[in-house]
């Protein structure tokens, strides 16, 4: 018997998606509930599991746009001698494009029979990515079935900062590095100095990238956006983290990070400045009496902003747990639409990528966004003396139609006061 694999519903407003990647090849054995392909919508990317155990038959190739409910493959549940881990084959998947078939063939031909069994079981794209960054496999947490390392695991490992020098948030090849075979889809060129052709690669924008571009353009065109800056002495927060980090982890099972301090400080400041937590709806101003804080997280397919709901009711450990949970969902393509909706204010941290200062762009329909940056030791004046302190530049971009400059500046100064003196958050002063 053959069981259909269909594109699932992911939200009322989503009617189609891109079949971004097959995680298995045609003819592979799969287990029930094992992820077999990835779909990408204008909001999220999701891994879709197999409905049954059996042999996979691929009907739709990678990169095709498919409607919700479309049958993209079948599972033969009665096939004899079903392999447990997916059979090894030198034939590329039916869903692969020509240039991907060449890569798959090269990978199969170049397999080292003496290679470590864990590495040899990895998909070619994962092996290539890991080889580029010289990754020690034993340090990468595995989330795949049977303890296998996935591409998302490698990306999460790099983004976590545990691998020195790994600050790039995506692994897509740069134009100068991508060299598809002449005549392959996406391959083109322009005349070079020596009369040859300089190679380029053309790729269609993903739905998420299109949505990001559309929202950013709308934020620039449809709002009167301005940005105000300040700097924060991170000494007290650093001392508190160092003093309580072990006890905090023992009790709550999660590490105390900087983000929870900024979430709590933002909520306290938003309560003083309701306009910063509001939005414009036609000719009305809608004031929110709740505090849903969006946390920007970089992924290989683009930036997503999952929302911590009712952040004013949560403690530091609950906030850190939710952020950790969101990061795991992003790595594993498990974010739902519900995770992304309803935010009233957002926070983005470019400091994890080394940004010293930047101007964050609004996340419509929200009216303001806080930008955190890299902590850097700098000389500052204190009590008439020059001292070295760990300083962070911060920025608030805001919609001037609803927020006055005085309120925006004071709002950011209040965040500075709360972070430099965390006790004020607890004392509500």
Secondary structure, DSSP 8 states (H G I E B T S, - for coil): -EEEEE-----TT--EEEEEEESS-TT-EE-TT-EEEEEE-SS-EEEEE-SSSEEEEE-S-TT-EEETT-EEEEEETT-SS--SS----SS--TT--HHHHHHHHHHHHT--TTS-HHHHTS-HHHHHHHHHTT--GGGS---SGGG---HHHHHHHHHTT-STT---S-----TTT----TTSTTEEEEE-TTSSEEEEE-----HHHHHHHHHHHHHHHHS-EEEEEEEEE-HHHHHHHHHHHHHHHHHHSS---HHHHHHHHHHHHHHH-GGGGEEEETTEEEE-SS--EEEEEEETTEEEEEEETTGGG--HHHHHHHHHHHHHHHHTT---HHHHS--SEEEEEGGGGT-S-------TT-SEEEEE--EEEEEEEETTEEEEEEEEEEEEEEETTTS-HHHHHHHHHHHHHHHHTTHHHHHT-
